[in-house]
Amino acid sequence: MTPDVLDVVDVLDVLIIGAGPVGLTLAVDLGRRGVRCLLVERKPAPEFLPKMERCNARTMEIFRRMGVADGVRAAGLRADVPMDVFIVLAMNEPPLLHLPYPSVDEARAQIAAVNDGSMPREPYQLISQYTLEPLLKAEAESLPGVSVRYGCAFESLTQDADGVDAVLRPADGAVSRVRARYLVGCDGGGSTVRKQLGIALRGEGDLMRLYQGLYHCPELFDRIPIGPGPGHGRHYHVADSQATFLIMQDSTRHWTLHAVVDRPEDMAVQFERTVGVPVRYEMLYVGEWKQNLLLADAYRSGRVFLAGDAVHLVIPTGGLGMNTGVGDAVDLSWKLAATLSGWGGSGLLDSYEIERRQVGDRNVGASRYASLGRRKWRAQYKPDIRDATLSGKTTRDNLAGVANVEQRKTNEMIGAELGYRYVGSPVVVDEPGGPEHLFREYVPTTWPGARLPHVWLEPGVSVHDRIGDGFTLLLLGGTAADAAGASRAFADARAPFSLLRIDSDAARQVYGYDLILVRPDLHVVWRGNRAPADPVELAAIATGHRRP
Ligand SMILES: Cc1cc2nc3c(=O)[nH]c(=O)nc-3n(C[C@H](O)[C@H](O)[C@H](O)COP(=O)(O)OP(=O)(O)OC[C@H]3O[C@@H](n4cnc5c(N)ncnc54)[C@H](O)[C@@H]3O)c2cc1C
């Protein structure tokens, strides 16, 4: 291990284990907030291996606030390609079902045209994990307080009242000990950190095993549609008995195929059968993966936190894996920064598990809901599906009809993506009741714990864009409420705070209140139509010094 990284810094603020998308997001956000951190990754370098490919709209809103959204879009799929989903027999035959979903360009136009709070600030972006990770790595490395070390495995930890001691093993050197004030395990499903803490994953493990192949096939995208086959899109599910599906990756030159086959080498035949016509291609990788629906019993033990796949494992159906982990990272980041800079009370870090474990729990449920839908239409498959007979036609029609309802559960998860609200958080002034959490529907709300809905102030400028990195008290509807008490209370608590007057009828209508206090991550702490009765108490709750 080179001395520059570890020996100069005697006690780090935060040690992050694992440079997957979650650890990298955490490193970038902590670095932006001036926290000194070290990110260690077991692999010698980012790998060109396929996993996730869709950042949902909430993740893109978060990336926008981190200043990386433009870079993610530039590296990801071009904005004019639609996200359509097809159920096919093969790529050169008429699809059994076509579910159209907008390209980024189309989604952006839809977002621009609506101002009722029902849309996100940013559209989704398709970007393959192997493109996203190097991009976030470069961003993390550009930040002065962040060190990134690949080829360095975390082995074990001990902790005391003031910090955590970690044993690291670089691939090329002797074991080294690092002390940090906090440690965050972002080390994926097999998390060594979680195991060290004795925290169990609970739920349904190893539900199904599939092989995944990665193919370099530059001509396939340009040849689509192949005869009467489906048009351009993102997912092509093959109606067969092997759960086969083909996914376009961000370059449009790489494709992945998932299927239940006996041997890895069968994945070449499976690709050729799915494409249906001869194409030049190279199979770059084949690996096996398991479907899990698991949630950790705890997200924290003392000064050690867990985030991402280390605490929740979902079936990729619905794309809630990495996206949930990015939400974990940004919830934890500002709370660690606040605690390290002295204004965060103990309730702030306590709230991480309370807020994010309920989202993990709901998203495991959403993923189960989507994958049961997938299983339901696949159960309609019969071996006669290709037959030019009445019974073959009945099988095709029946499968397409069921899929037209059930496949949508995977691709229309807007409620799970945008609608989560932190219930029972110690740093939110909860109101009893609250809207139900719906997987398929997003209903904008400022109910405390929800994320402030996006509202345009002028073309291209959202309320979100006017909110900085601290607490913000929004003043709406021309209110004459005196906010001086709140300003004083947050100043006395030494917490970053600003007032923001918004003269927009649309915003007042969507938000429903004259005063709204939002936190650095845009979640609502409190709302009312008069100045807070006890601003000192409000500041104490928001900063984690007092329970509501
Ligand atoms: C086929 C497939 C498709 C998917 N599609 C989507 C999608 O569209 N959208 C979505 O949101 N999610 C998707 N996912 C899920 C997504 O890939 C994961 O949720 C995501 O990778 C989790 O990120 P992470 O950073 O928590 O963990 P990981 O990506 O697993 O990263 C953990 C990192 O920690 C490192 N590490 C492990 N142990 C140690 C150690 N002891 N010391 C140092 N480093 C260590 C690992 O090498 C790894 O780099 C998909 C998954 C699969 C399998």
The ligand as a MOL file (V3000), in Angstrom:
LIG
                    3D

  0  0  0     0  0            999 V3000
M  V30 BEGIN CTAB
M  V30 COUNTS 53 58 0 0 0
M  V30 BEGIN ATOM
M  V30 1 C -28.6150 -9.0810 -14.1250 0
M  V30 2 C -28.7950 -7.9350 -13.1980 0
M  V30 3 C -29.4510 -6.7860 -13.6370 0
M  V30 4 C -29.6650 -5.7140 -12.7710 0
M  V30 5 N -30.3290 -4.5850 -13.2040 0
M  V30 6 C -30.5380 -3.5360 -12.3490 0
M  V30 7 C -31.1550 -2.3110 -12.7740 0
M  V30 8 O -31.5130 -2.1340 -13.9460 0
M  V30 9 N -31.3340 -1.3130 -11.8450 0
M  V30 10 C -30.9150 -1.4620 -10.5560 0
M  V30 11 O -31.1200 -0.5400 -9.7540 0
M  V30 12 N -30.2810 -2.5760 -10.1410 0
M  V30 13 C -30.0880 -3.6160 -10.9940 0
M  V30 14 N -29.4120 -4.7320 -10.5840 0
M  V30 15 C -28.9060 -4.7940 -9.2150 0
M  V30 16 C -27.5970 -4.0180 -9.0900 0
M  V30 17 O -26.6410 -4.5240 -9.9730 0
M  V30 18 C -27.1170 -4.1190 -7.6490 0
M  V30 19 O -28.1740 -3.7740 -6.7960 0
M  V30 20 C -25.9320 -3.1700 -7.4240 0
M  V30 21 O -24.7720 -3.6420 -8.0700 0
M  V30 22 C -25.6430 -3.0410 -5.9370 0
M  V30 23 O -24.6030 -2.1290 -5.7620 0
M  V30 24 P -23.6740 -2.1900 -4.4750 0
M  V30 25 O -22.6710 -1.1180 -4.6860 0
M  V30 26 O -24.5090 -2.2120 -3.2600 0
M  V30 27 O -23.0000 -3.6390 -4.5220 0
M  V30 28 P -22.0570 -4.2840 -5.6220 0
M  V30 29 O -22.3290 -3.7460 -6.9710 0
M  V30 30 O -22.1490 -5.7560 -5.4140 0
M  V30 31 O -20.6180 -3.7760 -5.2230 0
M  V30 32 C -19.9520 -4.2520 -4.0640 0
M  V30 33 C -18.4670 -4.0420 -4.2650 0
M  V30 34 O -17.7980 -4.3980 -3.0500 0
M  V30 35 C -16.6220 -5.0870 -3.3740 0
M  V30 36 N -16.2340 -5.9070 -2.2120 0
M  V30 37 C -16.8880 -7.0030 -1.7350 0
M  V30 38 N -16.2600 -7.4590 -0.6400 0
M  V30 39 C -15.1990 -6.6510 -0.4270 0
M  V30 40 C -14.1600 -6.6230 0.5530 0
M  V30 41 N -14.0850 -7.5480 1.5320 0
M  V30 42 N -13.2330 -5.6520 0.4810 0
M  V30 43 C -13.2760 -4.7080 -0.5010 0
M  V30 44 N -14.2260 -4.7050 -1.4610 0
M  V30 45 C -15.1850 -5.6550 -1.4200 0
M  V30 46 C -17.0010 -5.9100 -4.6010 0
M  V30 47 O -15.8540 -6.3160 -5.3400 0
M  V30 48 C -17.8980 -4.9350 -5.3470 0
M  V30 49 O -17.1740 -4.1400 -6.2730 0
M  V30 50 C -29.1810 -5.8160 -11.4440 0
M  V30 51 C -28.5070 -6.9530 -11.0120 0
M  V30 52 C -28.3120 -8.0090 -11.8770 0
M  V30 53 C -27.5860 -9.2490 -11.3920 0
M  V30 END ATOM
M  V30 BEGIN BOND
M  V30 1 1 1 2
M  V30 2 1 2 3
M  V30 3 2 2 52
M  V30 4 2 3 4
M  V30 5 1 4 5
M  V30 6 1 4 50
M  V30 7 2 5 6
M  V30 8 1 6 7
M  V30 9 1 6 13
M  V30 10 2 7 8
M  V30 11 1 7 9
M  V30 12 1 9 10
M  V30 13 2 10 11
M  V30 14 1 10 12
M  V30 15 2 12 13
M  V30 16 1 13 14
M  V30 17 1 14 15
M  V30 18 1 14 50
M  V30 19 1 15 16
M  V30 20 1 16 17
M  V30 21 1 16 18
M  V30 22 1 18 19
M  V30 23 1 18 20
M  V30 24 1 20 21
M  V30 25 1 20 22
M  V30 26 1 22 23
M  V30 27 1 23 24
M  V30 28 2 24 25
M  V30 29 1 24 26
M  V30 30 1 24 27
M  V30 31 1 27 28
M  V30 32 2 28 29
M  V30 33 1 28 30
M  V30 34 1 28 31
M  V30 35 1 31 32
M  V30 36 1 32 33
M  V30 37 1 33 34
M  V30 38 1 33 48
M  V30 39 1 34 35
M  V30 40 1 35 36
M  V30 41 1 35 46
M  V30 42 1 36 37
M  V30 43 1 36 45
M  V30 44 2 37 38
M  V30 45 1 38 39
M  V30 46 1 39 40
M  V30 47 2 39 45
M  V30 48 1 40 41
M  V30 49 2 40 42
M  V30 50 1 42 43
M  V30 51 2 43 44
M  V30 52 1 44 45
M  V30 53 1 46 47
M  V30 54 1 46 48
M  V30 55 1 48 49
M  V30 56 2 50 51
M  V30 57 1 51 52
M  V30 58 1 52 53
M  V30 END BOND
M  V30 END CTAB
M  END
